[in-house]
Amino acid sequence: MNSLGFDKDPKDTRVVVAMSGGVDSSVAAALLHEQGYDVVGVTLQLYDHGEAIAKKGACCAGQDIYDAKRVAEEKGFPHYVLNYESNFRESVIDEFADSYLRGETPIPCVRCNQTVKFRDLLAMAQDLQADCMATGHYIQRQVDENGTSYLQRAVDHTKDQSYFLFATTQDQLDFLRFPLGGWTKDVTREHAERLGLLTADKPDSQDICFVPQGDYTKVVKKIRPEAEKPGEIVHIDGRVMGSHNGIIHYTVGQRRGLGIGGGHEDNNEPFYVIRLDAANNQVLVGPKEALARDTIYLKDGNWLIAERSPRSVLLKFRSMMQPVQAHLSFDGDNGDAILTLPQAQYGISPGQAAVCYDGDRVIGGGWISGTSNSALKMAA
């Protein structure tokens, strides 16, 4: 077996490498090429070329496409740029805007991996008769004693990207490889220096690639001009506290910038956004304790386990949080599920992902469709 798990020489193993133009995917491609694999680099152009040139420091922007091409040229393997603008707009950008209009807080990077990269690009890799597709993500692909591939958190938990890859299906996982999952970032940069890559010192991208300077509302308004529809800010007890100019300006758990004067209760406790009521175009606010939730409802789940029986899991409902204990039960056969938390958590927003683990093994997850608090239901 070669290092990618195939019973043939590396030179006879074709690997399509998704190259974003950053240091991680550059190292993945150059390293596999160094090991003798038949590497083909592919970079996606995801939005207008003029805008891409002007946008720096984000995945798949103009400079990044150029950098990926340069790495491939210097190392001597073929590289292609694919125009996936329409795929990206339909699958990611439009859904991003519509999610905000529904009062949700979306995660476009998950949608991008789920659709454009691991559906469309992977299909193209198979058309190129590749044996597998590799990426620079920090996550591990392991194979159990039954020969089943599974996802495991990266060795470097500070860089682990498993939260963003929960929607990877079993068929996709069988075809994917993640060469960097067993490394820390400093090891990646050491290899970038050793390999002489022009991206060795390139900083990590921070923003959502199509959201300049993090101003997501500007993007939403451009795509959906009706998004700035004025409405009321209402206390959970029914009092009208003020007005807003669009629920897209608010997220669950938000404390600052609510637009209701001092923004404090009589006892000087601050208000928080408790819920966004898209149907009535209302922002509901209240004290912090009203944010507490111990039940999470999931839809459109993707589960990498054969037996869907109730179980204890570790849970992340934000990418950078430490996992917390939860109990997972399944609601029917369509992937929906319910998570029950022994301790209530705060600021859980519909539209986000909830990802479940058995230790470091990813067992799947879904999209948060709603939350509740059993104590409040009992009191009611």
NULUMFI-45801 format. One line per field, with one value per residue (C-alpha): x, y, z; residue number from 0; residue in three letters. Coordinates in pm, whole numbers, padded with zeros to 5 digits. Example, Ala and Ser with C-alpha at 12.3 -4.5 7.8 and 13.67 -1.06 7.14 Angstrom:
<pts>
east: [01230, 01367]
north: [-00450, -00106]
up: [00780, 00714]
pos: [0, 1]
code: [ALA, SER]
</pts>
This chain:
<pts>
east: [00000, 00124, 00080, -00266, -00390, -00367, -00201, 00015, 00311, 00264, 00350, 00049, -00182, -00351, -00439, -00642, -00546, -00787, -00556, -00696, -00370, -00286, 00005, -00189, -00313, 00017, 00207, -00038, 00010, 00387, 00440, 00239, 00427, 00757, 00646, 00603, 00225, 00061, -00063, -00312, -00378, -00720, -00822, -01176, -01269, -01577, -01673, -01624, -01264, -01253, -01380, -01143, -00839, -00940, -01012, -00706, -00654, -00943, -00978, -01002, -00942, -00746, -00402, -00466, -00543, -00217, -00022, -00164, -00070, 00285, 00333, 00225, 00449, 00755, 00703, 00618, 00270, -00039, -00281, -00628, -00856, -01225, -01493, -01753, -01910, -02265, -02236, -02103, -02369, -02656, -02531, -02358, -02414, -02789, -02843, -02633, -02859, -03182, -03070, -03036, -03383, -03515, -03366, -03080, -02703, -02553, -02212, -02127, -01794, -01982, -02216, -01917, -01749, -02081, -02167, -01909, -01596, -01703, -01983, -01898, -01518, -01504, -01717, -01474, -01181, -01351, -01401, -01023, -00988, -00825, -00784, -00860, -00886, -00669, -00717, -00522, -00787, -00678, -00871, -00778, -00920, -00883, -00989, -01135, -01095, -01387, -01222, -01463, -01315, -01409, -01331, -01128, -01035, -00695, -00398, -00384, -00722, -00663, -00661, -00911, -01166, -01394, -01681, -01681, -01667, -01946, -02157, -01899, -02078, -01938, -01893, -01707, -01493, -01388, -01249, -01091, -00747, -00620, -00238, -00203, -00443, -00166, 00039, 00041, 00047, 00412, 00509, 00318, 00508, 00839, 00761, 00659, 01001, 01179, 00991, 01067, 00703, 00620, 00321, 00537, 00484, 00136, -00107, -00417, -00738, -00976, -01290, -01564, -01426, -01714, -01770, -01532, -01406, -01660, -01956, -02207, -02508, -02374, -02361, -02710, -02859, -02696, -02839, -03174, -03261, -03578, -03365, -03373, -03737, -03814, -03981, -04014, -03774, -03989, -03914, -04000, -04269, -04441, -04322, -04218, -03869, -03787, -03749, -03498, -03421, -03388, -03343, -03030, -02847, -02901, -02788, -02897, -02688, -02601, -02565, -02424, -02573, -02935, -03063, -03280, -03117, -02936, -03023, -03054, -03320, -03424, -03169, -02898, -02868, -02812, -03053, -02958, -03112, -03309, -03476, -03535, -03897, -03874, -04246, -04340, -04020, -03941, -03624, -03699, -03477, -03448, -03207, -02918, -03092, -03358, -03087, -03033, -03117, -03087, -03254, -03138, -03337, -03146, -03255, -03081, -02841, -02543, -02450, -02135, -02256, -02443, -02663, -02881, -02956, -02964, -02616, -02400, -02186, -01954, -02108, -01989, -02243, -01975, -01650, -01409, -01584, -01467, -01697, -01966, -02156, -02493, -02738, -02826, -03150, -03280, -03617, -03732, -03532, -03462, -03156, -03339, -03222, -03260, -02974, -03034, -02778, -02725, -02628, -02799, -02586, -02617, -02636, -02732, -02862, -03077, -02883, -02563, -02430, -02425, -02151, -02131, -01824, -01742, -01415, -01227, -01424, -01684, -02013, -02205, -02423, -02694, -02830, -02993, -03360, -03466, -03394, -03590, -03547, -03709, -03720, -03918, -04154, -04215, -04282, -04528]
north: [00000, 00349, 00638, 00718, 00362, 00229, -00098, 00052, 00279, 00651, 00728, 00523, 00698, 01012, 01270, 01583, 01844, 02128, 02431, 02748, 02939, 02929, 02762, 02451, 02330, 02433, 02208, 01922, 01937, 01987, 01715, 01458, 01553, 01512, 01164, 01070, 01087, 01190, 01526, 01751, 02086, 02248, 02595, 02727, 03077, 03140, 03497, 03776, 03804, 04182, 04153, 03864, 04066, 04345, 04106, 03996, 03757, 03524, 03180, 03158, 03529, 03663, 03661, 03318, 03174, 03319, 03182, 02831, 02842, 02955, 02674, 02416, 02566, 02573, 02214, 02088, 01942, 02045, 02302, 02405, 02693, 02612, 02880, 02776, 03120, 03010, 02697, 02905, 03174, 02926, 02686, 02923, 03298, 03288, 03043, 03267, 03566, 03368, 03220, 03569, 03657, 03353, 03490, 03242, 03275, 03078, 02916, 02950, 02765, 02445, 02490, 02548, 02227, 02041, 02152, 02323, 02149, 01803, 01758, 01948, 01949, 01590, 01481, 01660, 01479, 01149, 01257, 01310, 00944, 01038, 00774, 01031, 01402, 01569, 01898, 02104, 02078, 02004, 01685, 01318, 01037, 00702, 00348, 00118, -00258, -00318, -00116, 00175, 00523, 00782, 01141, 01226, 01563, 01698, 01643, 02021, 02097, 02471, 02424, 02137, 02189, 01895, 02131, 02265, 01917, 01739, 01720, 01503, 01185, 00835, 00807, 01139, 01040, 00719, 00933, 01212, 01241, 01499, 01491, 01762, 01629, 01478, 01798, 02124, 02443, 02515, 02178, 02274, 02602, 02420, 02196, 02501, 02653, 02326, 02289, 02650, 02747, 03110, 03073, 02971, 03299, 03371, 03453, 03244, 03376, 03516, 03652, 03469, 03484, 03680, 03915, 04216, 04328, 04105, 04328, 04052, 04287, 04472, 04145, 04041, 04380, 04364, 04019, 04068, 04442, 04368, 04256, 04597, 04588, 04797, 04629, 04623, 04529, 04354, 04237, 03871, 03995, 04175, 04533, 04717, 04850, 05021, 04963, 04808, 04846, 04476, 04156, 04085, 04330, 04105, 03763, 03549, 03635, 03984, 04240, 04557, 04782, 04685, 05036, 05062, 05345, 05230, 04870, 04770, 04635, 04839, 04641, 04749, 04405, 04430, 04310, 04033, 03920, 03611, 03524, 03655, 03622, 03641, 03575, 03887, 04076, 04119, 04114, 03968, 04079, 03992, 03912, 03671, 03388, 03386, 03271, 02945, 02639, 02270, 02119, 02156, 02038, 01936, 01902, 01775, 01564, 01376, 01077, 00870, 00583, 00268, 00236, 00534, 00459, 00710, 00779, 01016, 01242, 01537, 01840, 02157, 02417, 02677, 02610, 02738, 02613, 02327, 02023, 01976, 01668, 01599, 01316, 01244, 01083, 01049, 01176, 00952, 00821, 01148, 01256, 01484, 01459, 01605, 01696, 01723, 01908, 01830, 02194, 02474, 02669, 03025, 03189, 02884, 03016, 02850, 02818, 02714, 02358, 02114, 01852, 01536, 01336, 01005, 01111, 01260, 01066, 01264, 01078, 01346, 01648, 01868, 02218, 02379, 02438, 02542, 02529, 02514, 02518, 02232, 02431, 02708, 02457, 02294, 02631, 02716]
up: [00000, -00079, 00164, 00022, 00071, -00284, -00382, -00656, -00704, -00636, -01001, -01104, -00855, -00984, -00720, -00790, -00531, -00456, -00440, -00286, -00327, 00043, 00219, 00329, -00008, -00169, 00072, 00020, -00357, -00351, -00093, -00289, -00604, -00416, -00310, -00675, -00715, -01043, -00912, -01089, -00921, -00954, -00835, -00840, -00949, -00738, -00812, -01065, -01181, -01135, -00779, -00715, -00815, -00577, -00289, -00094, 00194, 00113, -00035, -00416, -00480, -00777, -00616, -00471, -00814, -00943, -00644, -00693, -01060, -00974, -00721, -00980, -01249, -01023, -00910, -01256, -01230, -01432, -01292, -01404, -01308, -01320, -01337, -01080, -01038, -01117, -00899, -00612, -00642, -00654, -00387, -00144, -00191, -00259, 00027, 00254, 00185, 00212, 00544, 00693, 00565, 00754, 01076, 01077, 01112, 00820, 00776, 00405, 00438, 00527, 00231, 00003, 00117, 00098, -00255, -00474, -00342, -00230, -00483, -00801, -00780, -00661, -00957, -01188, -01022, -01094, -01456, -01470, -01367, -01039, -00772, -00503, -00429, -00165, 00018, 00271, 00543, 00898, 00961, 00963, 00752, 00923, 00834, 01099, 01142, 00903, 00626, 00669, 00636, 00894, 00994, 01300, 01447, 01348, 01578, 01623, 01779, 01739, 01361, 01342, 01063, 01133, 01225, 00868, 00713, 00901, 00583, 00404, 00298, 00326, -00052, -00060, 00235, 00061, -00223, -00016, 00144, 00395, 00405, 00675, 00938, 01148, 01161, 01348, 01143, 01222, 01069, 00753, 00729, 00786, 00489, 00286, 00354, 00279, -00048, -00140, -00188, -00257, -00022, 00277, 00464, 00335, 00619, 00675, 00520, 00780, 00616, 00431, 00079, -00076, 00223, 00207, 00549, 00720, 00623, 00549, 00556, 00252, 00060, 00170, 00073, -00269, -00339, -00164, -00163, 00034, 00330, 00500, 00598, 00911, 01205, 01582, 01859, 02117, 02471, 02532, 02774, 02484, 02534, 02220, 02291, 01962, 01591, 01354, 00985, 00904, 01104, 00897, 01127, 01432, 01552, 01845, 02151, 02029, 02307, 02152, 01888, 01950, 01887, 02198, 02390, 02702, 02624, 02990, 03223, 03531, 03736, 03488, 03327, 02951, 02686, 02442, 02116, 02217, 01888, 01538, 01429, 01050, 00997, 01197, 01116, 01486, 01692, 02035, 02324, 02691, 02975, 02932, 03117, 02844, 02601, 02791, 02580, 02666, 02360, 01999, 01696, 01382, 01020, 00706, 00907, 00767, 00983, 00942, 01160, 01068, 01377, 01459, 01820, 02109, 02244, 02445, 02229, 02243, 02071, 01902, 01788, 01712, 01530, 01797, 02110, 02327, 02285, 02551, 02662, 02499, 02433, 02071, 01956, 01604, 01486, 01203, 00909, 00727, 00927, 01171, 01531, 01880, 02111, 02484, 02696, 03066, 03114, 02926, 02678, 02548, 02207, 02001, 01670, 01401, 01078, 01253, 01245, 01534, 01499, 01710, 01810, 01973, 02130, 01836, 01575, 01379, 01380, 01191, 01246, 01107, 01073, 01376, 01298, 01648, 02021, 02346, 02721, 02910, 03234, 03068, 02906, 03243, 03403, 03127]
pos: [0, 1, 2, 3, 4, 5, 6, 7, 8, 9, 10, 11, 12, 13, 14, 15, 16, 17, 18, 19, 20, 21, 22, 23, 24, 25, 26, 27, 28, 29, 30, 31, 32, 33, 34, 35, 36, 37, 38, 39, 40, 41, 42, 43, 44, 45, 46, 47, 48, 49, 50, 51, 52, 53, 54, 55, 56, 57, 58, 59, 60, 61, 62, 63, 64, 65, 66, 67, 68, 69, 70, 71, 72, 73, 74, 75, 76, 77, 78, 79, 80, 81, 82, 83, 84, 85, 86, 87, 88, 89, 90, 91, 92, 93, 94, 95, 96, 97, 98, 99, 100, 101, 102, 103, 104, 105, 106, 107, 108, 109, 110, 111, 112, 113, 114, 115, 116, 117, 118, 119, 120, 121, 122, 123, 124, 125, 126, 127, 128, 129, 130, 131, 132, 133, 134, 135, 136, 137, 138, 139, 140, 141, 142, 143, 144, 145, 146, 147, 148, 149, 150, 151, 152, 153, 154, 155, 156, 157, 158, 159, 160, 161, 162, 163, 164, 165, 166, 167, 168, 169, 170, 171, 172, 173, 174, 175, 176, 177, 178, 179, 180, 181, 182, 183, 184, 185, 186, 187, 188, 189, 190, 191, 192, 193, 194, 195, 196, 197, 198, 199, 200, 201, 202, 203, 204, 205, 206, 207, 208, 209, 210, 211, 212, 213, 214, 215, 216, 217, 218, 219, 220, 221, 222, 223, 224, 225, 226, 227, 228, 229, 230, 231, 232, 233, 234, 235, 236, 237, 238, 239, 240, 241, 242, 243, 244, 245, 246, 247, 248, 249, 250, 251, 252, 253, 254, 255, 256, 257, 258, 259, 260, 261, 262, 263, 264, 265, 266, 267, 268, 269, 270, 271, 272, 273, 274, 275, 276, 277, 278, 279, 280, 281, 282, 283, 284, 285, 286, 287, 288, 289, 290, 291, 292, 293, 294, 295, 296, 297, 298, 299, 300, 301, 302, 303, 304, 305, 306, 307, 308, 309, 310, 311, 312, 313, 314, 315, 316, 317, 318, 319, 320, 321, 322, 323, 324, 325, 326, 327, 328, 329, 330, 331, 332, 333, 334, 335, 336, 337, 338, 339, 340, 341, 342, 343, 344, 345, 346, 347, 348, 349, 350, 351, 352, 353, 354, 355, 356, 357, 358, 359, 360, 361, 362, 363, 364, 365, 366, 367, 368, 369, 370, 371, 372, 373, 374, 375, 376, 377, 378, 379]
code: [MET, ASN, SER, LEU, GLY, PHE, ASP, LYS, ASP, PRO, LYS, ASP, THR, ARG, VAL, VAL, VAL, ALA, MET, SER, GLY, GLY, VAL, ASP, SER, SER, VAL, ALA, ALA, ALA, LEU, LEU, HIS, GLU, GLN, GLY, TYR, ASP, VAL, VAL, GLY, VAL, THR, LEU, GLN, LEU, TYR, ASP, HIS, GLY, GLU, ALA, ILE, ALA, LYS, LYS, GLY, ALA, CYS, CYS, ALA, GLY, GLN, ASP, ILE, TYR, ASP, ALA, LYS, ARG, VAL, ALA, GLU, GLU, LYS, GLY, PHE, PRO, HIS, TYR, VAL, LEU, ASN, TYR, GLU, SER, ASN, PHE, ARG, GLU, SER, VAL, ILE, ASP, GLU, PHE, ALA, ASP, SER, TYR, LEU, ARG, GLY, GLU, THR, PRO, ILE, PRO, CYS, VAL, ARG, CYS, ASN, GLN, THR, VAL, LYS, PHE, ARG, ASP, LEU, LEU, ALA, MET, ALA, GLN, ASP, LEU, GLN, ALA, ASP, CYS, MET, ALA, THR, GLY, HIS, TYR, ILE, GLN, ARG, GLN, VAL, ASP, GLU, ASN, GLY, THR, SER, TYR, LEU, GLN, ARG, ALA, VAL, ASP, HIS, THR, LYS, ASP, GLN, SER, TYR, PHE, LEU, PHE, ALA, THR, THR, GLN, ASP, GLN, LEU, ASP, PHE, LEU, ARG, PHE, PRO, LEU, GLY, GLY, TRP, THR, LYS, ASP, VAL, THR, ARG, GLU, HIS, ALA, GLU, ARG, LEU, GLY, LEU, LEU, THR, ALA, ASP, LYS, PRO, ASP, SER, GLN, ASP, ILE, CYS, PHE, VAL, PRO, GLN, GLY, ASP, TYR, THR, LYS, VAL, VAL, LYS, LYS, ILE, ARG, PRO, GLU, ALA, GLU, LYS, PRO, GLY, GLU, ILE, VAL, HIS, ILE, ASP, GLY, ARG, VAL, MET, GLY, SER, HIS, ASN, GLY, ILE, ILE, HIS, TYR, THR, VAL, GLY, GLN, ARG, ARG, GLY, LEU, GLY, ILE, GLY, GLY, GLY, HIS, GLU, ASP, ASN, ASN, GLU, PRO, PHE, TYR, VAL, ILE, ARG, LEU, ASP, ALA, ALA, ASN, ASN, GLN, VAL, LEU, VAL, GLY, PRO, LYS, GLU, ALA, LEU, ALA, ARG, ASP, THR, ILE, TYR, LEU, LYS, ASP, GLY, ASN, TRP, LEU, ILE, ALA, GLU, ARG, SER, PRO, ARG, SER, VAL, LEU, LEU, LYS, PHE, ARG, SER, MET, MET, GLN, PRO, VAL, GLN, ALA, HIS, LEU, SER, PHE, ASP, GLY, ASP, ASN, GLY, ASP, ALA, ILE, LEU, THR, LEU, PRO, GLN, ALA, GLN, TYR, GLY, ILE, SER, PRO, GLY, GLN, ALA, ALA, VAL, CYS, TYR, ASP, GLY, ASP, ARG, VAL, ILE, GLY, GLY, GLY, TRP, ILE, SER, GLY, THR, SER, ASN, SER, ALA, LEU, LYS, MET, ALA, ALA]
</pts>
